[in-house]
Amino acid sequence: MRVPLSERPALDVYPFVTVHPIRYGDLDPNNHVNNAAVATYLEIGRTEFFDKEGVRLTGEGRGISLVHLEIEYHREILYPGFVQIAIGIRRVGASSLTFDQAVFVGGERFVSGSSTTAQIDLKLRRSTPWNDVQRAKFATLLMK
């Protein structure tokens, strides 16, 4: 079910925001940011979220895999400028996280997204449950 733009969270509601430049190479022939670049912006948000919030799983034999992605485009993003990539956890599953993501320009929402990632055991190549330390960290990053 589609959520009206007026009911989507504002930028300041998200627990994590990172800022990135809009690169000339992000543009398509219509001179606006290509949809593939928008997916990359959301990926940057997830990656920086894991790295900067201290939940990167290096050296533990675990990794993160994207299992679902939805993107809704509200307005075209133009060059030059900067995007604000916002992310917060909506749901914590046994081995998955569902995120609310958005791309803002100048504090205005241009893109809404939802993604689900799963923690995987890199040796077995299948999902593995979150531990108590991870769950405690995720609880502090839930969207309100």
C-alpha positions in Angstrom: 0.0 0.0 0.0 1.4 3.3 -1.0 2.0 5.9 1.8 1.1 9.5 0.9 4.1 11.8 0.8 2.6 14.0 3.5 2.6 11.0 5.9 6.3 10.1 5.4 8.9 10.9 8.1 10.7 14.2 8.0 14.5 14.2 7.7 15.0 14.9 11.4 13.1 11.7 12.4 15.8 9.4 10.9 18.5 8.2 13.3 21.2 8.2 10.7 21.9 10.7 7.8 24.9 11.0 5.5 25.5 13.6 2.8 27.0 12.9 -0.6 27.7 15.0 -3.7 25.6 14.4 -6.8 28.2 13.4 -9.4 28.0 14.3 -13.1 28.4 10.6 -13.8 25.1 9.9 -11.9 23.1 11.6 -14.6 21.1 10.0 -17.4 20.5 11.4 -20.9 17.6 13.5 -19.5 20.1 15.3 -17.2 18.6 14.1 -14.0 20.0 11.5 -11.6 19.6 8.0 -13.1 17.4 5.5 -11.2 20.5 3.1 -10.8 22.4 6.0 -9.1 19.5 6.4 -6.7 19.8 2.7 -5.8 23.5 3.3 -5.2 22.7 6.3 -2.9 20.5 3.9 -0.8 23.3 1.3 -0.8 25.7 4.0 0.4 23.3 4.8 3.2 23.1 1.2 4.3 26.9 0.7 4.1 27.7 3.8 6.0 25.0 3.0 8.6 26.6 -0.4 9.3 30.1 1.1 9.4 29.5 4.2 11.4 27.1 2.7 13.8 29.6 0.0 14.7 27.7 -3.0 13.5 30.0 -4.0 10.7 30.7 -7.8 11.0 34.3 -7.9 9.9 36.4 -10.7 11.3 33.4 -12.6 12.6 32.7 -14.8 9.6 29.4 -13.0 9.0 28.3 -10.5 6.3 25.2 -8.6 5.1 23.2 -9.5 2.0 20.5 -7.4 0.4 17.3 -9.4 0.0 14.7 -6.8 -0.9 14.6 -3.3 -2.2 11.8 -0.9 -3.1 12.2 2.6 -4.4 9.5 5.3 -5.0 10.5 8.4 -6.9 8.8 11.6 -6.0 10.8 14.2 -7.9 13.8 14.3 -10.2 17.2 15.0 -8.6 19.2 17.5 -10.6 23.0 18.2 -10.8 24.9 19.8 -9.2 24.2 19.5 -5.5 24.2 17.2 -2.6 21.9 14.4 -1.4 21.0 13.6 2.2 20.7 9.9 2.5 18.5 9.0 5.5 18.1 5.6 7.1 16.4 4.0 10.2 15.5 0.5 11.2 11.8 -0.3 11.0 11.9 -4.0 12.0 14.4 -6.4 13.5 13.9 -10.1 12.5 15.7 -13.2 13.6 18.5 -12.6 11.0 17.1 -9.6 9.1 16.7 -5.8 9.3 14.1 -3.9 7.4 15.0 -0.2 6.8 13.1 2.9 6.0 15.3 4.9 3.7 15.0 8.2 1.9 16.9 10.6 -0.3 16.5 14.3 0.5 17.8 17.4 -1.3 17.9 20.5 0.8 15.8 18.8 3.5 13.0 18.0 1.0 12.2 14.3 0.2 12.8 13.3 -3.4 12.9 9.5 -3.0 11.4 7.0 -0.5 12.8 3.5 -0.1 12.5 0.3 1.9 15.1 -2.4 2.0 15.7 -5.6 3.9 19.1 -7.1 4.6 20.0 -10.4 6.2 23.0 -11.4 8.2 24.7 -14.4 6.6 27.3 -16.9 7.7 30.0 -16.4 5.0 31.2 -20.0 5.2 27.7 -21.7 5.1 26.3 -19.0 2.8 23.0 -18.8 4.6 21.3 -16.6 7.1 22.4 -16.6 10.7 20.7 -15.0 13.8 21.6 -11.7 15.3 23.4 -11.9 18.7 22.3 -10.1 21.8 24.9 -7.3 21.4 23.7 -6.6 17.8 20.0 -6.6 19.0 20.8 -4.1 21.7 22.5 -1.8 19.2 19.6 -2.1 16.8 17.1 -1.2 19.5 18.8 2.3 19.8 18.4 2.9 16.0 14.7 2.0 15.5 12.5 4.5 13.8 10.0 6.0 16.2 
